[in-house]
């Protein structure tokens, strides 16, 4: 995994270790796409040293994960949305009128 960052003013693409926070004009790439990266003519690619193994989670990472799990567990579950279902055996729609962008018409027979 790698993060690609564009510096438009300098016509440069920087490919380096996976970023820990989001920045404008930066994109996370898988290893295959990071290796096969090409840039437009006139642009330069700077490839920063990549770590040989992913970093181990630290105490801040574990605390953030625990907080996220607690928050998800304490949130109330949303009520299921109930919908009426029509079947072919129900016959034509009983009312005439509009419903959003569709128009409901009675059967002419």
N, CA, C and O atoms as CSV, one atom per row, in Angstrom:
chain,resi,resn,atom,element,x,y,z
A,1,UNK,N,N,0.839,-1.167,0.000
A,1,UNK,CA,C,0.000,0.000,0.000
A,1,UNK,C,C,0.893,1.242,0.000
A,1,UNK,O,O,1.964,1.266,0.606
A,2,UNK,N,N,0.415,2.264,-0.697
A,2,UNK,CA,C,1.161,3.518,-0.783
A,2,UNK,C,C,0.170,4.658,-0.969
A,2,UNK,O,O,-0.977,4.437,-1.356
A,3,UNK,N,N,0.614,5.867,-0.694
A,3,UNK,CA,C,-0.201,7.054,-0.913
A,3,UNK,C,C,0.429,7.870,-2.026
A,3,UNK,O,O,1.629,8.143,-2.014
A,4,UNK,N,N,-0.393,8.254,-2.982
A,4,UNK,CA,C,0.028,9.075,-4.108
A,4,UNK,C,C,-0.468,10.493,-3.866
A,4,UNK,O,O,-1.655,10.705,-3.614
A,5,UNK,N,N,0.434,11.459,-3.941
A,5,UNK,CA,C,0.076,12.863,-3.764
A,5,UNK,C,C,0.537,13.640,-4.974
A,5,UNK,O,O,1.675,13.488,-5.418
A,6,UNK,N,N,-0.345,14.482,-5.516
A,6,UNK,CA,C,-0.009,15.323,-6.661
A,6,UNK,C,C,0.332,16.728,-6.189
A,6,UNK,O,O,-0.346,17.285,-5.326
A,7,UNK,N,N,1.390,17.297,-6.763
A,7,UNK,CA,C,1.733,18.698,-6.545
A,7,UNK,C,C,1.629,19.350,-7.921
A,7,UNK,O,O,2.596,19.375,-8.683
A,8,UNK,N,N,0.449,19.874,-8.227
A,8,UNK,CA,C,0.182,20.395,-9.572
A,8,UNK,C,C,1.110,21.545,-9.947
A,8,UNK,O,O,1.565,21.622,-11.088
A,9,UNK,N,N,1.394,22.433,-9.011
A,9,UNK,CA,C,2.229,23.606,-9.305
A,9,UNK,C,C,3.626,23.208,-9.764
A,9,UNK,O,O,4.260,23.933,-10.531
A,10,UNK,N,N,4.112,22.050,-9.293
A,10,UNK,CA,C,5.458,21.599,-9.641
A,10,UNK,C,C,5.451,20.433,-10.622
A,10,UNK,O,O,6.507,19.881,-10.932
A,11,UNK,N,N,4.268,20.051,-11.115
A,11,UNK,CA,C,4.127,18.904,-12.025
A,11,UNK,C,C,4.843,17.672,-11.479
A,11,UNK,O,O,5.637,17.032,-12.169
A,12,UNK,N,N,4.540,17.361,-10.229
A,12,UNK,CA,C,5.215,16.259,-9.548
A,12,UNK,C,C,4.186,15.343,-8.887
A,12,UNK,O,O,3.190,15.808,-8.332
A,13,UNK,N,N,4.439,14.050,-8.954
A,13,UNK,CA,C,3.657,13.055,-8.234
A,13,UNK,C,C,4.578,12.408,-7.211
A,13,UNK,O,O,5.670,11.954,-7.553
A,14,UNK,N,N,4.143,12.364,-5.965
A,14,UNK,CA,C,4.952,11.788,-4.891
A,14,UNK,C,C,4.278,10.505,-4.431
A,14,UNK,O,O,3.108,10.511,-4.050
A,15,UNK,N,N,5.022,9.404,-4.469
A,15,UNK,CA,C,4.527,8.106,-4.049
A,15,UNK,C,C,5.305,7.697,-2.807
A,15,UNK,O,O,6.523,7.530,-2.853
A,16,UNK,N,N,4.594,7.539,-1.701
A,16,UNK,CA,C,5.280,7.224,-0.451
A,16,UNK,C,C,4.467,6.304,0.426
A,16,UNK,O,O,3.465,5.738,-0.012
A,17,UNK,N,N,4.903,6.150,1.682
A,17,UNK,CA,C,4.194,5.265,2.618
A,17,UNK,C,C,2.743,5.706,2.794
A,17,UNK,O,O,2.404,6.866,2.562
A,18,UNK,N,N,1.905,4.783,3.201
A,18,UNK,CA,C,0.493,5.046,3.413
A,18,UNK,C,C,0.309,6.186,4.408
A,18,UNK,O,O,0.858,6.149,5.509
A,19,UNK,N,N,-0.461,7.197,4.018
A,19,UNK,CA,C,-0.681,8.367,4.866
A,19,UNK,C,C,-1.578,8.014,6.045
A,19,UNK,O,O,-2.427,7.127,5.949
A,20,UNK,N,N,-1.384,8.709,7.150
A,20,UNK,CA,C,-2.197,8.465,8.336
A,20,UNK,C,C,-3.407,9.391,8.405
A,20,UNK,O,O,-4.282,9.195,9.248
A,21,UNK,N,N,-3.470,10.397,7.531
A,21,UNK,CA,C,-4.629,11.295,7.486
A,21,UNK,C,C,-4.852,11.738,6.042
A,21,UNK,O,O,-3.939,11.701,5.217
A,22,UNK,N,N,-6.083,12.157,5.754
A,22,UNK,CA,C,-6.453,12.529,4.385
A,22,UNK,C,C,-5.967,13.935,4.053
A,22,UNK,O,O,-6.012,14.836,4.892
A,23,UNK,N,N,-5.509,14.107,2.837
A,23,UNK,CA,C,-5.087,15.410,2.319
A,23,UNK,C,C,-5.708,15.588,0.942
A,23,UNK,O,O,-6.000,14.611,0.253
A,24,UNK,N,N,-5.912,16.860,0.537
A,24,UNK,CA,C,-6.405,17.059,-0.830
A,24,UNK,C,C,-5.379,16.551,-1.848
A,24,UNK,O,O,-4.173,16.638,-1.617
A,25,UNK,N,N,-5.844,16.044,-2.926
A,25,UNK,CA,C,-5.007,15.539,-4.022
A,25,UNK,C,C,-4.131,14.360,-3.599
A,25,UNK,O,O,-3.044,14.187,-4.149
A,26,UNK,N,N,-4.569,13.555,-2.647
A,26,UNK,CA,C,-3.813,12.350,-2.291
A,26,UNK,C,C,-4.739,11.142,-2.361
A,26,UNK,O,O,-5.916,11.218,-2.011
A,27,UNK,N,N,-4.176,10.025,-2.823
A,27,UNK,CA,C,-4.958,8.821,-3.053
A,27,UNK,C,C,-4.174,7.612,-2.574
A,27,UNK,O,O,-2.967,7.517,-2.800
A,28,UNK,N,N,-4.864,6.682,-1.909
A,28,UNK,CA,C,-4.222,5.448,-1.462
A,28,UNK,C,C,-4.269,4.433,-2.602
A,28,UNK,O,O,-5.301,4.264,-3.252
A,29,UNK,N,N,-3.149,3.764,-2.836
A,29,UNK,CA,C,-3.031,2.784,-3.916
A,29,UNK,C,C,-2.630,1.426,-3.356
A,29,UNK,O,O,-1.919,1.346,-2.354
A,30,UNK,N,N,-3.085,0.367,-4.001
A,30,UNK,CA,C,-2.622,-0.970,-3.642
A,30,UNK,C,C,-1.205,-1.140,-4.191
A,30,UNK,O,O,-0.739,-0.313,-4.975
A,31,UNK,N,N,-0.525,-2.203,-3.784
A,31,UNK,CA,C,0.869,-2.419,-4.188
A,31,UNK,C,C,1.005,-2.535,-5.707
A,31,UNK,O,O,1.948,-1.994,-6.285
A,32,UNK,N,N,0.076,-3.231,-6.356
A,32,UNK,CA,C,0.154,-3.421,-7.811
A,32,UNK,C,C,0.071,-2.078,-8.542
A,32,UNK,O,O,0.851,-1.829,-9.462
A,33,UNK,N,N,-0.853,-1.222,-8.149
A,33,UNK,CA,C,-0.999,0.063,-8.820
A,33,UNK,C,C,0.131,1.030,-8.453
A,33,UNK,O,O,0.512,1.874,-9.264
A,34,UNK,N,N,0.658,0.912,-7.252
A,34,UNK,CA,C,1.788,1.756,-6.870
A,34,UNK,C,C,3.021,1.424,-7.711
A,34,UNK,O,O,3.770,2.322,-8.094
A,35,UNK,N,N,3.234,0.145,-7.997
A,35,UNK,CA,C,4.396,-0.268,-8.793
A,35,UNK,C,C,4.260,0.116,-10.265
A,35,UNK,O,O,5.261,0.407,-10.921
A,36,UNK,N,N,3.032,0.121,-10.793
A,36,UNK,CA,C,2.845,0.391,-12.220
A,36,UNK,C,C,2.432,1.838,-12.513
A,36,UNK,O,O,1.934,2.134,-13.599
A,37,UNK,N,N,2.637,2.726,-11.554
A,37,UNK,CA,C,2.234,4.123,-11.704
A,37,UNK,C,C,2.970,4.814,-12.849
A,37,UNK,O,O,4.192,4.713,-12.957
A,38,UNK,N,N,2.232,5.508,-13.694
A,38,UNK,CA,C,2.813,6.366,-14.721
A,38,UNK,C,C,2.192,7.750,-14.579
A,38,UNK,O,O,1.080,7.883,-14.067
A,39,UNK,N,N,2.901,8.774,-15.028
A,39,UNK,CA,C,2.420,10.150,-14.927
A,39,UNK,C,C,2.440,10.803,-16.308
A,39,UNK,O,O,3.077,10.278,-17.221
A,40,UNK,N,N,1.763,11.926,-16.477
A,40,UNK,CA,C,1.761,12.605,-17.779
A,40,UNK,C,C,3.163,13.064,-18.185
A,40,UNK,O,O,4.043,13.226,-17.340
A,41,UNK,N,N,3.354,13.271,-19.483
A,41,UNK,CA,C,4.636,13.789,-19.977
A,41,UNK,C,C,4.956,15.109,-19.314
A,41,UNK,O,O,4.085,15.954,-19.109
A,42,UNK,N,N,6.228,15.266,-18.983
A,42,UNK,CA,C,6.664,16.501,-18.344
A,42,UNK,C,C,6.553,16.471,-16.827
A,42,UNK,O,O,7.043,17.376,-16.153
A,43,UNK,N,N,5.925,15.460,-16.294
A,43,UNK,CA,C,5.796,15.327,-14.845
A,43,UNK,C,C,6.940,14.468,-14.312
A,43,UNK,O,O,7.527,13.661,-15.034
A,44,UNK,N,N,7.235,14.662,-13.045
A,44,UNK,CA,C,8.277,13.890,-12.366
A,44,UNK,C,C,7.624,13.037,-11.283
A,44,UNK,O,O,6.668,13.471,-10.641
A,45,UNK,N,N,8.141,11.820,-11.079
A,45,UNK,CA,C,7.662,10.951,-10.013
A,45,UNK,C,C,8.738,10.850,-8.949
A,45,UNK,O,O,9.878,10.488,-9.241
A,46,UNK,N,N,8.378,11.167,-7.723
A,46,UNK,CA,C,9.292,10.979,-6.594
A,46,UNK,C,C,8.790,9.771,-5.815
A,46,UNK,O,O,7.673,9.780,-5.297
A,47,UNK,N,N,9.616,8.733,-5.731
A,47,UNK,CA,C,9.255,7.527,-4.988
A,47,UNK,C,C,10.026,7.525,-3.672
A,47,UNK,O,O,11.243,7.346,-3.657
A,48,UNK,N,N,9.314,7.725,-2.575
A,48,UNK,CA,C,9.924,7.737,-1.252
A,48,UNK,C,C,10.151,6.308,-0.773
A,48,UNK,O,O,9.503,5.375,-1.246
A,49,UNK,N,N,11.071,6.147,0.164
A,49,UNK,CA,C,11.377,4.818,0.700
A,49,UNK,C,C,10.135,4.236,1.366
A,49,UNK,O,O,9.471,4.901,2.161
A,50,UNK,N,N,9.837,2.994,1.031
A,50,UNK,CA,C,8.667,2.309,1.579
A,50,UNK,C,C,9.114,1.347,2.679
A,50,UNK,O,O,10.123,0.660,2.521
A,51,UNK,N,N,8.376,1.288,3.793
A,51,UNK,CA,C,8.737,0.330,4.843
A,51,UNK,C,C,8.532,-1.101,4.351
A,51,UNK,O,O,7.642,-1.365,3.542
A,52,UNK,N,N,9.360,-2.018,4.841
A,52,UNK,CA,C,9.265,-3.406,4.396
A,52,UNK,C,C,8.079,-4.138,5.024
A,52,UNK,O,O,7.610,-5.136,4.477
A,53,UNK,N,N,7.590,-3.652,6.167
A,53,UNK,CA,C,6.422,-4.266,6.806
A,53,UNK,C,C,5.516,-3.159,7.343
A,53,UNK,O,O,5.990,-2.065,7.651
A,54,UNK,N,N,4.222,-3.435,7.456
A,54,UNK,CA,C,3.316,-2.409,7.968
A,54,UNK,C,C,3.623,-2.096,9.427
A,54,UNK,O,O,4.055,-2.979,10.168
A,55,UNK,N,N,3.408,-0.850,9.849
A,55,UNK,CA,C,3.691,-0.485,11.245
A,55,UNK,C,C,2.725,-1.195,12.192
A,55,UNK,O,O,1.566,-1.441,11.858
A,56,UNK,N,N,3.227,-1.512,13.363
A,56,UNK,CA,C,2.398,-2.155,14.379
A,56,UNK,C,C,1.472,-1.114,15.013
A,56,UNK,O,O,1.863,0.043,15.168
A,57,UNK,N,N,0.254,-1.511,15.380
A,57,UNK,CA,C,-0.658,-0.553,16.002
A,57,UNK,C,C,-0.110,-0.086,17.347
A,57,UNK,O,O,0.429,-0.874,18.124
A,58,UNK,N,N,-0.256,1.196,17.601
A,58,UNK,CA,C,0.195,1.778,18.857
A,58,UNK,C,C,-0.962,1.951,19.817
A,58,UNK,O,O,-2.096,1.602,19.489
A,59,UNK,N,N,-0.692,2.494,21.015
A,59,UNK,CA,C,-1.752,2.662,22.016
A,59,UNK,C,C,-2.856,3.598,21.527
A,59,UNK,O,O,-4.020,3.388,21.867
A,60,UNK,N,N,-2.529,4.622,20.742
A,60,UNK,CA,C,-3.552,5.540,20.233
A,60,UNK,C,C,-4.485,4.831,19.258
A,60,UNK,O,O,-5.688,5.090,19.252
A,61,UNK,N,N,-3.935,3.933,18.430
A,61,UNK,CA,C,-4.756,3.190,17.483
A,61,UNK,C,C,-5.737,2.278,18.212
A,61,UNK,O,O,-6.910,2.201,17.846
A,62,UNK,N,N,-5.258,1.592,19.242
A,62,UNK,CA,C,-6.121,0.680,19.988
A,62,UNK,C,C,-7.194,1.436,20.756
A,62,UNK,O,O,-8.325,0.962,20.867
A,63,UNK,N,N,-6.852,2.605,21.287
A,63,UNK,CA,C,-7.832,3.419,22.005
A,63,UNK,C,C,-8.909,3.929,21.047
A,63,UNK,O,O,-10.092,3.923,21.386
A,64,UNK,N,N,-8.509,4.365,19.865
A,64,UNK,CA,C,-9.475,4.835,18.871
A,64,UNK,C,C,-10.410,3.699,18.448
A,64,UNK,O,O,-11.610,3.919,18.278
A,65,UNK,N,N,-9.878,2.503,18.278
A,65,UNK,CA,C,-10.695,1.351,17.915
A,65,UNK,C,C,-11.688,1.024,19.037
A,65,UNK,O,O,-12.860,0.767,18.762
A,66,UNK,N,N,-11.240,1.029,20.275
A,66,UNK,CA,C,-12.121,0.740,21.404
A,66,UNK,C,C,-13.236,1.785,21.503
A,66,UNK,O,O,-14.387,1.437,21.765
A,67,UNK,N,N,-12.901,3.057,21.294
A,67,UNK,CA,C,-13.917,4.117,21.338
A,67,UNK,C,C,-14.940,3.951,20.223
A,67,UNK,O,O,-16.133,4.164,20.439
A,68,UNK,N,N,-14.486,3.576,19.041
A,68,UNK,CA,C,-15.405,3.382,17.911
A,68,UNK,C,C,-16.354,2.217,18.180
A,68,UNK,O,O,-17.537,2.293,17.847
A,69,UNK,N,N,-15.846,1.140,18.777
A,69,UNK,CA,C,-16.693,-0.013,19.094
A,69,UNK,C,C,-17.721,0.366,20.154
A,69,UNK,O,O,-18.890,-0.006,20.043
A,70,UNK,N,N,-17.296,1.109,21.189
A,70,UNK,CA,C,-18.231,1.551,22.233
A,70,UNK,C,C,-19.325,2.435,21.650
A,70,UNK,O,O,-20.498,2.289,21.996
A,71,UNK,N,N,-18.947,3.343,20.776
A,71,UNK,CA,C,-19.918,4.262,20.162
A,71,UNK,C,C,-20.922,3.502,19.300
A,71,UNK,O,O,-22.118,3.790,19.338
A,72,UNK,N,N,-20.444,2.542,18.533
A,72,UNK,CA,C,-21.341,1.757,17.678
A,72,UNK,C,C,-22.282,0.904,18.526
A,72,UNK,O,O,-23.445,0.725,18.163
A,73,UNK,N,N,-21.800,0.380,19.640
A,73,UNK,CA,C,-22.631,-0.475,20.493
A,73,UNK,C,C,-23.688,0.329,21.233
A,73,UNK,O,O,-24.759,-0.199,21.532
A,74,UNK,N,N,-23.414,1.590,21.533
A,74,UNK,CA,C,-24.371,2.392,22.302
A,74,UNK,C,C,-25.395,3.100,21.427
A,74,UNK,O,O,-26.376,3.634,21.945
A,75,UNK,N,N,-25.193,3.119,20.120
A,75,UNK,CA,C,-26.138,3.788,19.219
A,75,UNK,C,C,-27.404,2.944,19.092
A,75,UNK,O,O,-27.323,1.724,18.949
A,76,UNK,N,N,-28.584,3.591,19.145
A,76,UNK,CA,C,-29.820,2.809,18.991
A,76,UNK,C,C,-29.953,2.300,17.559
A,76,UNK,O,O,-29.557,2.967,16.604
A,77,UNK,N,N,-30.509,1.126,17.440
A,77,UNK,CA,C,-30.701,0.529,16.113
A,77,UNK,C,C,-31.833,1.257,15.400
A,77,UNK,O,O,-32.858,1.545,16.018
A,78,UNK,N,N,-31.673,1.563,14.112
A,78,UNK,CA,C,-32.744,2.241,13.393
A,78,UNK,C,C,-33.959,1.329,13.230
A,78,UNK,O,O,-33.822,0.118,13.055
A,79,UNK,N,N,-35.144,1.924,13.291
A,79,UNK,CA,C,-36.374,1.158,13.122
A,79,UNK,C,C,-36.488,0.702,11.674
A,79,UNK,O,O,-36.183,1.472,10.763
A,80,UNK,N,N,-36.914,-0.520,11.447
A,80,UNK,CA,C,-37.040,-0.989,10.064
A,80,UNK,C,C,-38.148,-0.214,9.352
A,80,UNK,O,O,-39.166,0.130,9.952
A,81,UNK,N,N,-37.934,0.053,8.072
A,81,UNK,CA,C,-38.916,0.772,7.276
A,81,UNK,C,C,-39.943,-0.227,6.757
A,81,UNK,O,O,-39.595,-1.230,6.133
A,82,UNK,N,N,-41.209,0.063,7.024
A,82,UNK,CA,C,-42.272,-0.832,6.580
A,82,UNK,C,C,-42.818,-0.337,5.250
A,82,UNK,O,O,-43.062,0.857,5.078
A,83,UNK,N,N,-43.005,-1.231,4.336
A,83,UNK,CA,C,-43.552,-0.899,3.023
A,83,UNK,C,C,-44.681,-1.865,2.695
A,83,UNK,O,O,-44.625,-3.045,3.042
A,84,UNK,N,N,-45.700,-1.354,2.025
A,84,UNK,CA,C,-46.755,-2.257,1.569
A,84,UNK,C,C,-46.329,-2.823,0.219
A,84,UNK,O,O,-45.767,-2.114,-0.616
A,85,UNK,N,N,-46.597,-4.071,0.025
A,85,UNK,CA,C,-46.191,-4.755,-1.192
A,85,UNK,C,C,-47.440,-5.173,-1.958
A,85,UNK,O,O,-48.335,-5.815,-1.409
A,86,UNK,N,N,-47.487,-4.799,-3.238
A,86,UNK,CA,C,-48.604,-5.206,-4.092
A,86,UNK,C,C,-48.170,-6.430,-4.895
A,86,UNK,O,O,-47.020,-6.540,-5.320
A,87,UNK,N,N,-49.105,-7.332,-5.088
A,87,UNK,CA,C,-48.838,-8.514,-5.897
A,87,UNK,C,C,-49.716,-8.454,-7.141
A,87,UNK,O,O,-50.655,-7.659,-7.178
A,88,UNK,N,N,-49.445,-9.258,-8.153
A,88,UNK,CA,C,-50.306,-9.268,-9.348
A,88,UNK,C,C,-51.747,-9.649,-9.017
A,88,UNK,O,O,-52.652,-9.330,-9.788
A,89,UNK,N,N,-51.983,-10.321,-7.890
A,89,UNK,CA,C,-53.325,-10.760,-7.516
A,89,UNK,C,C,-54.144,-9.631,-6.896
A,89,UNK,O,O,-55.352,-9.780,-6.714
A,90,UNK,N,N,-53.504,-8.497,-6.565
A,90,UNK,CA,C,-54.213,-7.379,-5.950
A,90,UNK,C,C,-55.062,-6.613,-6.955
A,90,UNK,O,O,-55.935,-5.844,-6.554
A,91,UNK,N,N,-54.827,-6.801,-8.255
A,91,UNK,CA,C,-55.573,-6.063,-9.267
A,91,UNK,C,C,-54.963,-4.687,-9.470
A,91,UNK,O,O,-53.876,-4.410,-8.962
A,92,UNK,N,N,-55.658,-3.812,-10.215
A,92,UNK,CA,C,-55.111,-2.481,-10.487
A,92,UNK,C,C,-55.100,-1.613,-9.232
A,92,UNK,O,O,-55.787,-1.904,-8.253
A,93,UNK,N,N,-54.319,-0.559,-9.280
A,93,UNK,CA,C,-54.230,0.359,-8.145
A,93,UNK,C,C,-55.602,0.974,-7.890
A,93,UNK,O,O,-56.282,1.336,-8.850
A,94,UNK,N,N,-56.037,1.109,-6.637
A,94,UNK,CA,C,-57.384,1.570,-6.332
A,94,UNK,C,C,-57.612,3.066,-6.519
A,94,UNK,O,O,-58.764,3.485,-6.626
A,95,UNK,N,N,-56.586,3.874,-6.562
A,95,UNK,CA,C,-56.778,5.319,-6.653
A,95,UNK,C,C,-56.074,5.879,-7.877
A,95,UNK,O,O,-55.103,5.319,-8.385
A,96,UNK,N,N,-56.602,6.997,-8.324
A,96,UNK,CA,C,-56.014,7.686,-9.456
A,96,UNK,C,C,-55.290,8.914,-8.907
A,96,UNK,O,O,-55.804,9.566,-7.998
A,97,UNK,N,N,-54.135,9.238,-9.424
A,97,UNK,CA,C,-53.419,10.421,-8.959
A,97,UNK,C,C,-51.956,10.329,-9.299
A,97,UNK,O,O,-51.545,9.506,-10.116
A,98,UNK,N,N,-51.177,11.172,-8.672
A,98,UNK,CA,C,-49.741,11.155,-8.929
A,98,UNK,C,C,-49.006,10.701,-7.689
A,98,UNK,O,O,-49.453,10.908,-6.561
A,99,UNK,N,N,-47.899,10.095,-7.921
A,99,UNK,CA,C,-47.047,9.629,-6.834
A,99,UNK,C,C,-45.619,9.836,-7.285
A,99,UNK,O,O,-45.114,9.105,-8.137
A,100,UNK,N,N,-44.971,10.835,-6.711
A,100,UNK,CA,C,-43.639,11.252,-7.139
A,100,UNK,C,C,-43.653,11.518,-8.633
A,100,UNK,O,O,-44.441,12.348,-9.086
A,101,UNK,N,N,-42.823,10.856,-9.414
A,101,UNK,CA,C,-42.782,11.097,-10.847
A,101,UNK,C,C,-43.624,10.107,-11.645
A,101,UNK,O,O,-43.679,10.195,-12.872
A,102,UNK,N,N,-44.278,9.167,-10.970
A,102,UNK,CA,C,-45.099,8.177,-11.659
A,102,UNK,C,C,-46.566,8.576,-11.578
A,102,UNK,O,O,-46.991,9.200,-10.606
A,103,UNK,N,N,-47.323,8.225,-12.576
A,103,UNK,CA,C,-48.766,8.509,-12.596
A,103,UNK,C,C,-49.507,7.186,-12.493
A,103,UNK,O,O,-49.197,6.243,-13.221
A,104,UNK,N,N,-50.466,7.108,-11.609
A,104,UNK,CA,C,-51.241,5.896,-11.407
A,104,UNK,C,C,-52.582,6.070,-12.116
A,104,UNK,O,O,-53.294,7.042,-11.866
A,105,UNK,N,N,-52.927,5.139,-12.993
A,105,UNK,CA,C,-54.179,5.184,-13.750
A,105,UNK,C,C,-54.995,3.948,-13.466
A,105,UNK,O,O,-54.456,2.866,-13.231
A,106,UNK,N,N,-56.310,4.123,-13.491
A,106,UNK,CA,C,-57.214,2.980,-13.319
A,106,UNK,C,C,-57.243,2.157,-14.585
A,106,UNK,O,O,-56.998,2.671,-15.676
A,107,UNK,N,N,-57.537,0.897,-14.441
A,107,UNK,CA,C,-57.692,0.004,-15.596
A,107,UNK,C,C,-58.944,0.421,-16.358
A,107,UNK,O,O,-60.004,0.547,-15.746
A,108,UNK,N,N,-58.863,0.644,-17.700
A,108,UNK,CA,C,-60.028,1.129,-18.446
A,108,UNK,C,C,-61.182,0.128,-18.516
A,108,UNK,O,O,-62.292,0.534,-18.860
A,109,UNK,N,N,-60.988,-1.114,-18.218
A,109,UNK,CA,C,-62.078,-2.105,-18.331
A,109,UNK,C,C,-63.019,-2.086,-17.163
A,109,UNK,O,O,-63.974,-2.862,-17.127
